[in-house]
C-alpha cells in the first residue's frame, strides 16, 4: 500500500546532541510537511517542501532544519535539541498545494524524548 | 491560539451517537476535513466536505456543514470502543491546513 513512513517511531537523544528524523513516501506526492505536536495540542507546522522549494514557517526556530534529497525522502534535523523540543513529530504529504481537494496524508510520527 | 475551535472532551456510551463540533473562521476555506488520531499514531484522514455541500454521509460518519455560521460537525453513529481517539477538524487554505486542538472522544462500555 502507498503510504508515509517515519523512522524511528521513538527516538531518545541527549540535550544538545543533534538528531535526525526521517520520512519517506510512496505516494509520489509533490509536497512534504513536518509538524510538531505536543500533548493535547494541534499539530504545528514547522516547514514544508513543494518539490525542491523549501518553505519555512515564520516562527520555526533556527534549530530546526530540513532536507529533501529526492521526491521520496524528507529529513528533519534538530541541531541542538532542548528539553522543550520533546514532542511527537509528524510527517505528511499532499499531492499538490493550492486550491482544490488536497488532503494531507500522515505518517505514524516519531516521538522524540530529550534526556 | 487556533482559529479552528473544538471542545476538548466528549464521553459517550457504546452504541450511542457521538457528535463532535468545530467552528472555523476563514470563510474562504474550500475544503474541511476530519482526522482521527489514536494513541501514539499519526493522523488518519476520515472524511472531508466541500464548502458548497451541507451534508456528507460515509457509512457511520455524517458530516454537517453550516457555512453561514462556520460550523462543522462530525456525527458517529453506533459508536464503538474502537472509536475512542482524538478527532481533529481542519480547514484547507491555499497553501496550508489549519487544525483545531482536537476533541478527545471516550467511549464507555
Contacts between the chains, C-beta under 8 A, distances in Angstrom:
chain1	res1	chain2	res2	distance
A	4	B	42	7.6
A	6	B	42	7.6
A	9	B	40	8.0
A	40	B	8	7.4
A	40	B	101	7.2
A	40	B	102	7.3
A	40	B	104	7.9
A	41	B	101	6.0
A	41	B	102	7.8
A	42	B	2	5.7
A	42	B	4	7.7
A	42	B	88	6.7
A	42	B	99	4.0
A	42	B	100	6.0
A	42	B	101	4.9
A	42	B	102	6.4
A	43	B	43	7.1
A	43	B	88	7.9
A	43	B	99	5.6
A	45	B	96	6.7
A	45	B	97	8.0
A	55	B	95	7.8
A	90	B	42	5.5
A	90	B	43	6.9
A	92	B	42	7.9
A	92	B	43	7.6
A	97	B	94	7.4
A	97	B	95	5.1
A	98	B	94	6.0
A	98	B	95	7.1
A	99	B	30	6.2
A	99	B	94	6.4
A	100	B	30	7.5
A	100	B	31	7.8
A	101	B	31	5.3
A	101	B	48	6.7
A	101	B	50	7.1
A	101	B	92	7.8
A	102	B	31	7.7
A	102	B	92	6.8
A	103	B	31	7.7
A	103	B	33	5.9
A	103	B	45	5.2
A	103	B	48	6.1
A	104	B	43	7.9
A	104	B	45	7.7
A	104	B	97	5.7
A	105	B	45	6.6
A	106	B	35	7.7
A	106	B	42	3.8
A	106	B	43	4.3
A	106	B	44	7.3
A	106	B	45	7.9
A	107	B	42	5.1
A	108	B	40	7.7
A	108	B	41	5.1
A	108	B	42	4.5
A	109	B	40	7.7
A	109	B	41	6.8
A	109	B	42	4.8
A	111	B	40	7.1
